[in-house]
Amino acid sequence: MAADSTAKRAAARQRPQGEPATASPPDAAELQRSFERAMRALGTQAPSLDLGRVAEIQARFGREYAELWRGLLLGGETAADMRDRRFAAQSWRDNRYSSWVAAAYLLHARALLELTEAVQAPPRVQQKIRFAVQQWVDAAAPSNVLALNPEAIEAAVQTQGESLRRGIANLLGDLRRGKLTQTDETAFEVGRNVATTAGAVVFENPWFQLIDYQPLHAKVHARPLLIVPPCINKYYILDLQPSNSLVRYALDQGQRVLLVSWRNPDKDCAQWSWDDYVEQGVLRAIEVAAEIGAAARPARARKLADGDINALGFCVGGTLLGTALAVLAARGQRPVHAATLLTTLLDFTDTGVLDVFVDEAQVAMREATIGRGGLLTGAELSAAFSSLRPNDLTWNYVVGNYLKGQTPPPFDLLYWNSDSTNLPGPMLAWYLRNLYLENRLREPGALQVCGAPVDLGRVELPAYVYASREDHIVPWASAYASARLLGGDTRFVLGASGHIAGVINPASSNKRSHWRVEPGAALPLNADAWLGGAQEHAGSWWPDWAAWLRAHAGPEQPAPRDYGGAGHVAIEPAPGRYVKVRA
């Protein structure tokens, strides 16, 4: 500290006469105190830091901070990083003070985030600290403050205050609704312009409705495809629009498609468990789909060898499907011939950014509050996922809706994202404890589900496992490790982009790319070794999956004339009642 002070006095003596003084940047101790204040604001105790790394960060921070002050006082360039879209508008450039504020904020934000890398703690603790600091840093952006945001001030002046009136009205409306508006929800209606593929509900119980979709061709393959979507959001992400519907694509490939539409739980569902979702949900859907498929086949081919249907699980739906297949294997049953798992965790060694929400304290809290009965509300679940991308999914709309008085444009994906679901407490607590926290699904016999020991190695069927390379919810290396737990011939394919955009990548758009190896190739021990031997291909992974599925779908036969079969008849048109229930 004494050396720092001497250096500052020496610099002042050497300054040419008439040159403006620059503000003294915070020293290493002040930078650390800023970090500690940020941690306290988040209710987190600041751990020890690598002081050598802190000194490096402080030295660079000090130089750049001094340059910022020099630019402000001398009228030089202090423009914020224009790659940051929060400060990309011309009004941030035109106002020298606003430009300086943005640049100073970005400098401080970078230093605070770099300090998280100097934390002397295990990787998981370090990840939690970085996540917490990121939340604080994003919330503190000057763009979020009316008095510091030149765009919002300019809009208020140009509209003579009308933008502020609209912003207050937007805020009051969101407070009444209990959530932040991300899109114009009046522009969409489930069944009218999202989830529009023709079909009918042919079975329902308290847990789900089963939709049977209308075939698109005169002939279909003998084995129906049963789709199990996640229960943590609505199924129609797989049937958003005709142009990007995975459901419609499968139909166009000659598949007969049935799909599970989960009920949005209410207080009557507060006791539902993981076993209920497996037994009353996935296993019951498999049973009904097999009955319907058998009824549609000619009498001489009612029973197919090695399974009557194929099945696909997405995200948590894939985890439920994998668990159900292990239960069936323990019972000596094989109604499913081949399985597809999309961005699915079976091995929870690395759970990516979601790990920040799961530790012993948080899981114990859920067990104590809702583990024996209760609901995790859709609003809480939505807020948790929005916190993973706070600038894109929270502050962007705070600024636009409230400070600028804008109405967000209609966007079908964000409408789906806002159509949240509740989760039963017992099911969630079991899932967090046994899978996320203790990672017991990968251990043969470590779990009993529906009265059966779970051993994924006994799931000896062809499997197609897809992962997305930039997925922050299901890291692709974890999806790869999950694929290696299955006991059959498994094909692994890696796509570009993230959890949703990687999966919903229609072949017709010719976007992105994917990596794959030759069919039948064994899976190496680790993901990096697999990637080293994989070849990148332009475009969607959908055609590769369609070809794989076709080889396991059985012979073609006349498409059914009516929905359902085997005593299961049309109850109501798709998309059904369950998906329309709002949280």
Beta strands, then each sheet from edge to edge (+ up, - down):
strand 1: 199-204
strand 2: 208-213
strand 3: 219-221
strand 4: 225-228
strand 5: 257-262
strand 6: 309-314
strand 7: 336-342
strand 8: 375-376
strand 9: 423-424
strand 10: 448-449
strand 11: 452-453
strand 12: 463-468
strand 13: 490-495
strand 14: 513-516
strand 15: 535-538
strand 16: 556-558
strand 17: 572-573
sheet 1: 15+ 14- 13+ 12+ 7+ 6+ 4+ 5+ 2- 1+ 17-
sheet 2: 3+ 16-
sheet 3: 8+ 9-
sheet 4: 10+ 11-
end
